[in-house]
Amino acid sequence: MTDAQLLILLSTLSTGLIMGAIFALVAAGVTIVYGCVWLPNASNGQFFLLAALVAWTFTASLGWSSWAASLAVLGLGLILSLALEWILIRRLYDTPNRNVAYFVITLGLTQIMSGLFAMTYAKWSDQFSLPPIVQGVSMIGPMPMPNNRLMVMLVSLAVLVALFALLRFHPYGRALRAVFQNREAAALRGVNVRAIYRLSFVLGSSIIFLGGLLFALAYSFDLTVAWTMSITAFAIMIIGGPGSVLGALVVGMVFGFTQAIVSIFASP
């Protein structure tokens, strides 16, 4: 194998791993919420973009470091998830066919957020990027690999492993699966269904925020990434199975490597 072929192979592998890990992470957040709450969150891509844009605002406008901006975004994402659940989501927990109601509401949120982004950030720039958290470059054979992207990949995979362990071995994970399979039976066995709903929504939404932040740290982005990620996350959830983090991981990796391979032979 020539150096050029090796460089293409390593580039494909690294891009596929990074994109696959981010895809899988966001899809895991979407699938946790849908699998438990039965909430098809059509606005997941806009929240993904919101995390990236807020981080960019902190670094570009306020001069914060990427570390400080990242911690602030994660904290704000948690607060926003709790507020959204308290103000809006919990009011439909007992609504018949609540999946349809949630889908319509989140479509409305999508339109509102998309309009706000178009009236604000779109007038400032058409491309955004964050300063790297980790400086330097590592050589993988003949290919230079930014340490910042390596960090993003490792964090994404570590969070996915932690999620899988949480849902597989922790009492919360067993309660979530019980609620997903049969809400009434879970309640009869003593599971606090509304508390599981609340925790699942906040956990899933926070993971989507984390995915948006990691994507912004690894790549430059524009406002169209929200729609791309929204469609991709839904597709991964459907193929991998609602409520399945392992399915999100496997299918997310397939999507990531497919995109990396196709981008070599065609426009990304």
N, C-alpha and C positions, 0 to 999 in steps of 0.2 A: 504494500500500500504506500503510495507516494505521500509526501507531506501535505500536498493540497487536498488529497482525498481524506487523510486523517483529520485535517483541519475542518473539513465539511462535516465529517462524522461527529467530531467532538462538539462542534457548534450546534448540530442538530440535537445531540443528547442533552447538552446543557440548556438550550432553549426549551426543549420538550419537558425537561424536569422542572424548570422554573415555572413555565406557563401551566403545566399540568398540576403542579402543587397549588398554584393560586386558583386555578379553575376548581380544583377539588375542594379547596378550603371554602370558597364562596358557595359552591353547591352544597357543601355539608351544612352551612348555615341555613340555606334555603330548605334543605330536606328535613332538618330537625324541626323547623317551624311548621312545615306542611305536614310532616308525619305525625306530630303531636297535636297541634292546634287545628289542623286542617285549613291552614291559611296559605293560599297561593299568592305569595307576595310579589305582585307585578312591579313594585317599586324597588326591588332589591338592587337593580343596576344603578338607580339614582342615589341610593344610600352608599353604594360602593364608590360612586363618583364624589359624593359629598365628603367622604372621609379624605379622599385624595385632594380635593380642592381646599378644604379647611387646613390640611397640613401645608399645602402650598402657600396659603395666606399667612400662616404663622411664620414661615421661613422667609418668604419674599417680601411681605409687607411689614412684618414686625421684627424681622431679623433674628428670629429664634433659631437655635440649632435643630437639626433633624431629630435628635434624641428628645428634646423638650417638646417639639411639635408632635412627635409620635405619641408620647405619653399623654399629652393634652387631648389629642384626637381620640384615643382609646377611652379616656375618661368622659369626654363629651358624648361619645357613642353610647356608652353605658347609660348616661343620664337621659339622652334622647330616647333610647329604647324603653327605659322605665317610664318616662313621661308619656310616650306614645301608647304603651300598654295601658297605663292608668286612665288616660283621657279618652281613648278610642277603642282599642282592641278588646278590652275586657267587656265592653258593653254588648258585644255580639256573641259571647261565648255560648249562650243558650238559644241563639236564633236558629230556627230550622233552615237548612241549606245555607249555613253560614259561610261555606266556601265561596258561594256565588257573591254574597254580600261583601266578603273580604276582598275578593278579586276586583269588584267594582270600585271599592273604596281605595284600594292600593293603585288602581289605574288612575283615579283622581289625584292621588298624591304624586304619581309619576308626572302627570301633566303640569301640576303646580310647580314641582321642583324643577322640571325641565324648563318651564317658562322663566323661573327665577334665575336659573343658571344662564339662560340666553340673554337676559336683560342685564346681567352683571358681569360674570366672568368672560362671556363671549366677547364683550366689548373691550376687555383688557388684553386678551391674548387668544391665539388659536392653538397654542401648544404650551404645556406646563411640565415642569420637572422639579424634583426635589434634590437638594445636595445629598450626597451619599452619607450614610451613617458610618460606614466602615471604609476607610481609605485603602488604596493600594490595589495591586493586581497579583493574582496567582497564576503561574504557568501550568497548564495541564497539557503536557506534551508540547506541541508547537503553538497551542492556542492560549492567548492571554484571557483570563477570566476575572472580571472585577470582583473583589472581595465583597462588595456590597450586594451583588446578586447572589453570591454564595450564601451570604447571611440570610437573604430573603428566602431562598430555597430551603435552608435548614430550619428556619423558624416556621415556615408553612408546614413542612413535614412533621416537625415536632408537635405542633398544635393538633394536626390531624391524628397523630398517634395518641396524644393525650385525650382527644375527644373519643376515639375508639375505645380506649381503656375506660373512660368515664361511663360511656353508654353500655359497655359490656359488663363491667364488674361493680360499678357503684350502685347503691340502692336507687338513686335518681334515674339511672339508666334503665333499670328494671321497671320502675314506675312509669317512665316515659313509654316503654314498649307496651306495658299493660294498658295504658290510656289509648295508645294508638290502635291496639287490637280490639279493645272493648271498653269504652268509657264507663258504662254502667257497672260492669263486673269489677273494674278497677276500683270504683267508688265503694262498692259493697265490701271489697277486701281492705278498706281503710285508706286508700290512696286519696290524698287531697288533690282532686282533679284540677281545680282552678289554680292552685299553687304550681302544679306541674305545667299547666298552660303558660302561666306568667314566666316561670323560669326558662321554659323552652323558647319563648319568644325573645326574651332578653338575651339569652345565650346565642341563639341563632343570629339575631340582628347584630350583636357585638362581633361575631365572627365575620359577618359581611363587612363591617367597618374595618376590621383587621385586614381582610383581603384587599380592600381598596387602598389602605395605607401601604401594604407591602408592594402592591403593583406600582404605586406612585414612586416608591423608593427604588424599584428595579428598572422602570422604564419611563420615558416621557409619555404623556397622554393628552388627549383632547376630550371634548365633551361627548363625542360619539361613543366613547368606551362604555358609557352607561347602558346604551341599547345593546351593544355587543355582549356585554357581560350578563345582562338580564336574560337574553335569549339563550346564551350558552349555559347559564346556571340551571335554567328550567329544563333544557334538553338533557343535561347530565343527571338531574334529579329523576326525570321520567325514565331514562334508560337504566340508571343505577338502582332505582326503587325508592319511593318515598320513605323517609325515616332511616335509610341505610347510609351510614358514614362510610363503611367499607365500599359500598357501591359507588358513592361519590368519588372516593379516592381512585378506584380502578378506572372508572369511565372518565374522570377528570384527566388522568394521565394519558388515556387514549386520545382525548381531545387535544391535549397539549402537544403530544408527539405528532399527531396528524397535522396540526397547524405548523409545527416546526418543519416537518418534511415537505409539506406543500409549499411553504414559503421559499424553499430552496429552488424550486422549479417554476414558481409563479409568484405573482405579487402577493405579499402577506395579506 
